[in-house]
Amino acid sequence: NFTYCPATGLAVGNEHSEFAGWAFPFPGVFLTEEFISENEESEIVELMDQDDWKPSQSGRKKQDYGPKVNFKKQRLKAGSFIGLPSFSKKIVTQMKDYSVLDGFLPVEQCNLDYMPERGSAIDPHFDDWWLWGERLVSLNLLSKTVLSMSCDSEDSIQLFPSFSKEKELSPSGSLAQTSACKNSGKQRISCTSSPRLVPSKEVTVAIHLPRRSLVVLYGDARYKWKHAIYRKHIEHRRICVTFRELSAEFSAGGRHEELGKELLGIALSFQGRPV
């Protein structure tokens, strides 16, 4: 019932919902369009398709490049992991152009193949935070989709009246706009009018992901909001390339710093095949 606007960082109430005319700040999302070119996209997908795709849950197929993990027992080892794929080296280098990804060192890459014919989807979930760190980075390939955000918290969200302004806004750290944001006008919130409190559970936020866009979830969007991809939002073949970094426990000064160093050394050799 809300749509995220990258240009303002607001979740804006959808026109035909009970929240039309209302908005609230939605922190922890970075979205940039055209992260790679069409030619680069074609080359990457062609290289992926040279390797096997393994069946995954909910009608998806996957390719994993990462350490062997038992999340229930919290055990971790390199296993047959020999690095991220060679084609990801350029992607990871490009990430350094964005301050939100300063110091981001991916230790795992997961490619997921979605097809409407298979009913591909993924239910609302949090990514593990024992092993994976603050930032989740995903590259959306081959077709557009919608990342659906929901919250199980007993807290309330404070909404503010929103209004459109035709004049171009230039928020700090201005981000690329999605078509959904462009079509709804430039949204702002008015803090002078009376706010409205609603239960968090009643709020869902759509983050529109254009083809070849890169999205980063961190902070509240990582730890307070679950993310999902619903079947209705898979119209054509879609490949999601997700990169994850290590948590503090496996980073400098952490309890398992040495194991983290070992795994990062393997990952960043960029010599890997799917495990």
N, C-alpha and C positions, 0 to 999 in steps of 0.2 A: 504493500500500500504506500510505499515511499520509493523514490528513485534517487540514487546518488548522483550529484552533480560535481564532476572533478574540478570545474572552474572555480567553485566556491567552497567545496568541502562540506556542503550541506546535503542532508537527506530531505527531499522535497515531497510533500504529500501529492499523490497522484490525483489527476483531475476528477476522476469518477469514484474516488474513495471518500470515506468519511473524514479523511485528513486533508482534503483539498484546501489549499490556502494556509497550510501549516508547514513548518520545517524545523529541523534541529541540526546542530553540528554533528557530523559523523567522522570522528578522527581516526587515523590509523590506516588510511588508504592512499596509495599513490598509483596513478594510472597514466600511462603515456601511450599514444597511438603510433602506429607505423614504426615500431621498435626495430623491425627488420624490413627489408625490401621484399617484393614478390619473388624475385629471383632467388634470394637467400632462403625464403620459405620453401620454395620448390626443391632446392638442393638439400635442405635439412630433412624434409619429409621423404625424399628419395633415398637418402642415406639410412633413415630409420627403417624404411620398408625393406631394406636389404637384410635386416635382422628379424628374427621371429618375434611375433607379438604373442604373449601368453594370456590365456583367459583370466579375467579378473572378476570382481563382484559387480553385480548390477549392470550386466550387459556391456562392460568395458573390457578392453584389452590393455596390457601394460608391458613396459620395458623398464626394468629397474637397474640403476647404476648406483650401488651404495653398499655399505657394510651389512653383515648379517646381524639382524637384531631380533631379540626376544623381548618385546615390550612388557609382557606380563611379569617376567622374571628380572627385567632390567639388566639384560646381558647383551654384550656387544663385542663383535670381533670382525676382522677384515673378511674372513671367509674367502670366497672366490672373487672378491672385488678388486679390480686392477685399475680403476680410475673412471672418470667421466669420459664420455665419447669425445673424439677429436674435434667434431664440428661444434662442440659447446665452448671451446676455448675462445672463439671470437665473440660469442654471446656474453660470456662472463667478462671479457675485457670491455665490451660496450657498457656493461652495467656501471662501470666506474665513472661514467659521465654524469651520474645522478647522485646527488648528495645523500639521498635517503638510503643509498646502497653503499655508503662509505664503509670500507673495511669488510664488505660481505665476501665470505669465502665459502662457496658451496661444497659440502661434503657428500651430498646425495642429489641425484637427479632421477625423477620418475616421469616417464612419458606415458600418458593415458590416451587411448584411442576410443572416441565416442562415435557411435553410429545410431541414427534414428531407428533403423531396422532391428537393432538389437535391444531397443528400449534403454539405451545407456543413460545412466544417471549416477549421482552420488548423494546420499542422505546428509542432512545437517550434521556436522561434526566439528570438533576441534582437532587440529593436528597435535600430536604428542608434544609435551614440553619438557619431559625428562631429558630427551636426547636432542630434539630440534630447538633452535634458538628463536630469537625475537622475530626475524623477518622471514615470511614465506613469499617466494617470488615465482610467478607463473607467466609463461608466454603462451598466448592463445593463437593457435594456428588453424588455417583452412576455412573456418567459418566463425561468425559472431555467435555469442551466447550471452547468458545472464548468470552472474554469480548472485545467489540469493542468501541474504544475511538474516539470521533470526537470533533471538535472545531468550534464554530460559530463566533469566534473573527475576527475582521478586521485586526488584527496584522499579521505579517509575522513570519515564523520560519526560523532560520538560520541552514542550513544543512552543514555538513562537510564530506569530502571524508572518507569512511570507508575502513578498510582492515582487513583481518583475520590473526590471529596469532595462530599457532598450540600450542605454549607453553601455559601452564595453567596460567590464570590470577588470581590474588588474590586481587580484589578490596577491599577497606575498607568496612566493613559490608557485606562481601560476602554472597550472597543469593543462594538458590537452583536454579539449572538451569532447564528450561523446555526442553522437547525433541526438540521443535522448535529451541531453542537456540543451543542445542548440534549439531543439524544437520547442522546448518549454520556456524559452526566454532566459534572461539572466536573472537568477533568483537571489534574493537577499532576505534577511529576516529583520523584523522590526522588534527591538528590545524595549520599545516604549509602551507597547500594548501589553495587555494582560496575557501571561503565558498560560499554557494548558498542560496539565499532568495526565499522562496515560500509562498504564502498565506496560512494561517492556515486552511482555509476552504478546501484546496485541500488535506489535510493530514488526514489519518485515521490510527490508531494504533491498532493492534491485540495483546491482552494479552492472551496467551494460559493458560487455567486453567486446570491442570490435576485433575483427580479424587482424592478426599481427600486433596486437596490443600487449603491453607488459603491465602486470598489476602486482603491487606489493601490499601485503597485509602485515600490520605491526600494531603494537600497543593494544588499544581497545578492540580494534577489528580482528586482532589475532587471539586475544585472551578472553574477551567478554561476549563476542558474537560468533555463533557457529556459521559455517559457510556450506553451501550446497549447490548442486547443479541439477535441475529438474528435467525430466524427459521432454516436457513441452518446449524447452529451450534448446533442444538439439534438433536442428532442422536439416543439417547435412553432416558429413564427416567432420569431426573436430578433434584436433590433437592438442592436449594440454601438456606443456613441459614445465614441471615444477622443480625448483631448486630449493634446497634447505641448508641452513647453516647449523653449526653445533651450539648447544646450550652452554651456559656459563660453566657447568660442571666439567665439560670437556674442553674448555678454552683456557687461555693463559690464567694461571692462578687457581684453576679449578681442581677438584679432587682427582679427576682423570685426565689431566692436562697432557700427559705423555701419550696416552692412547689417542687423544684428539689430534695431536701433532702427527702421529703415524698415519691416521686415516686421511687427514688433509693432504699429506704428502702423496698418498696414493691417488686421491681424488684429482688433484691438480696436475697429475702427470698427463691427463687427457689421452690415455691410451686404452680406455675401457671398452668392454663389450657388455651387453646386458647379462646380469647374473641370474 
